[in-house]
Amino acid sequence: MITPRRLTVEDYNAVITLWQRAGLHSLRPQGRDSREAFADQLARGQVVLGLEDEGKLVACVVITDDTRKGWINRLAVDPDYRRQGLAARLMAEAENDLRARGFHVLAALIESDNSASLSLFQRNGYKTHDIFYVSKRDGEKV
């Protein structure tokens, strides 16, 4: 049985392993995705929700906000568990969490080569916009 659970810093290794298995290529384990950064992000209010199958982390999502919008980030499902509705389930859980905190604008950033994720969000009512993502990063490890 697949069960949801709010993850903690103790789940860091399982989260990183899942993100790697899922093919997230923007990982920075020496920078923004280090254990220390993960712990700090959790302490500042980031929520990481996971789905487990008999104690094994098989999917997770990072839920954040910028005080105006709720953000669904790093939605990842283990390749062995895809096509079972887990991503849609996590998306719904994330949306419920954000709405419970008063957010009515929900958003996600999707890498341009991730057509499966874009399709998932579009099937769940998300619209694309002509917006350019720009960033300024301090340091090489970000």
C-alpha positions as CSV (number, residue, x, y, z in Angstrom):
1,M,0.0,0.0,0.0
2,I,1.3,3.4,-1.0
3,T,1.1,5.9,2.0
4,P,1.9,9.6,2.2
5,R,4.2,11.1,4.7
6,R,5.7,14.5,5.4
7,L,9.5,14.1,5.0
8,T,12.2,15.4,7.3
9,V,15.9,15.9,7.1
10,E,16.3,12.3,8.1
11,D,14.9,11.4,4.7
12,Y,17.6,13.4,2.9
13,N,19.5,10.4,1.4
14,A,16.3,8.7,0.2
15,V,15.1,12.0,-1.4
16,I,18.4,12.5,-3.3
17,T,18.4,8.9,-4.4
18,L,14.9,9.3,-5.7
19,W,15.6,12.5,-7.5
20,Q,18.6,10.8,-9.2
21,R,16.6,7.7,-10.2
22,A,13.8,10.0,-11.5
23,G,16.3,11.8,-13.8
24,L,16.3,15.3,-12.3
25,H,19.3,16.9,-13.9
26,S,19.3,20.1,-12.1
27,L,20.6,18.6,-8.8
28,R,23.3,20.4,-6.9
29,P,24.3,18.1,-4.0
30,Q,27.3,20.2,-3.3
31,G,25.2,23.4,-3.2
32,R,21.5,24.1,-3.0
33,D,20.7,20.4,-2.6
34,S,23.2,19.6,0.1
35,R,22.0,18.0,3.3
36,E,22.7,21.3,5.1
37,A,20.7,23.3,2.5
38,F,17.9,20.8,2.7
39,A,17.7,21.1,6.5
40,D,17.7,24.9,6.2
41,Q,15.0,24.9,3.6
42,L,12.8,22.7,5.8
43,A,13.4,24.9,8.8
44,R,12.3,27.9,6.8
45,G,9.0,26.3,5.9
46,Q,9.6,24.2,2.8
47,V,7.4,21.1,2.9
48,V,8.5,17.8,1.3
49,L,5.8,15.3,0.9
50,G,6.6,11.7,0.1
51,L,4.8,8.6,-0.9
52,E,6.2,5.3,0.4
53,D,5.7,1.7,-0.5
54,E,6.4,-0.4,2.6
55,G,8.9,2.1,3.9
56,K,10.6,2.8,0.5
57,L,10.3,6.3,-0.8
58,V,8.8,6.0,-4.3
59,A,7.7,9.6,-5.0
60,C,8.0,13.1,-3.5
61,V,7.2,16.7,-4.1
62,V,8.6,19.9,-2.7
63,I,6.0,22.5,-1.7
64,T,7.1,26.1,-1.2
65,D,5.6,29.6,-1.5
66,D,6.8,33.1,-2.2
67,T,4.1,34.6,0.0
68,R,2.0,35.4,-3.1
69,K,2.0,32.1,-5.0
70,G,2.2,28.5,-3.9
71,W,4.9,26.5,-5.8
72,I,5.0,22.8,-6.7
73,N,8.6,21.8,-7.1
74,R,10.7,18.7,-7.8
75,L,7.8,16.4,-8.4
76,A,9.5,13.0,-8.9
77,V,8.4,9.4,-9.2
78,D,10.7,6.4,-9.1
79,P,10.7,5.0,-12.7
80,D,9.5,1.6,-11.4
81,Y,6.4,3.3,-10.0
82,R,5.4,5.5,-12.9
83,R,2.0,5.2,-14.6
84,Q,0.2,4.5,-11.4
85,G,-1.2,8.0,-10.7
86,L,1.3,8.8,-8.1
87,A,2.4,12.1,-9.6
88,A,-1.2,13.3,-9.9
89,R,-1.8,12.2,-6.3
90,L,1.2,14.2,-5.1
91,M,0.1,17.2,-7.1
92,A,-3.4,17.1,-5.5
93,E,-1.8,16.7,-2.0
94,A,0.5,19.7,-2.7
95,E,-2.5,21.8,-4.0
96,N,-4.5,20.9,-0.9
97,D,-1.6,21.9,1.4
98,L,-1.2,25.2,-0.4
99,R,-4.9,26.0,-0.5
100,A,-5.1,25.2,3.3
101,R,-2.5,27.9,3.8
102,G,-4.5,30.4,1.8
103,F,-2.8,30.3,-1.6
104,H,-5.0,30.6,-4.6
105,V,-2.4,30.9,-7.3
106,L,-0.4,27.7,-7.8
107,A,2.6,27.5,-10.1
108,A,5.4,25.2,-11.2
109,L,8.6,25.7,-13.2
110,I,9.2,22.8,-15.7
111,E,12.4,22.3,-17.6
112,S,11.9,22.7,-21.3
113,D,12.8,19.1,-22.1
114,N,10.5,17.6,-19.5
115,S,7.4,17.0,-21.8
116,A,6.0,14.3,-19.5
117,S,5.8,16.8,-16.5
118,L,4.4,19.6,-18.7
119,S,1.7,17.2,-20.0
120,L,0.9,16.2,-16.4
121,F,0.4,19.7,-15.2
122,Q,-1.6,20.7,-18.3
123,R,-3.9,17.7,-17.8
124,N,-4.5,19.0,-14.3
125,G,-5.6,22.4,-15.3
126,Y,-2.3,24.4,-15.4
127,K,-1.8,26.8,-18.3
128,T,1.5,27.8,-19.9
129,H,2.5,31.4,-20.2
130,D,5.1,33.3,-22.3
131,I,7.4,34.0,-19.4
132,F,11.2,33.9,-19.4
133,Y,12.9,32.5,-16.3
134,V,16.0,34.4,-15.5
135,S,18.2,33.9,-12.5
136,K,21.3,35.4,-10.9
137,R,23.4,33.0,-8.9
138,D,26.0,33.7,-6.3
139,G,28.8,31.1,-6.3
140,E,29.4,28.1,-8.4
141,K,27.7,25.5,-6.2
142,V,24.2,27.0,-6.4
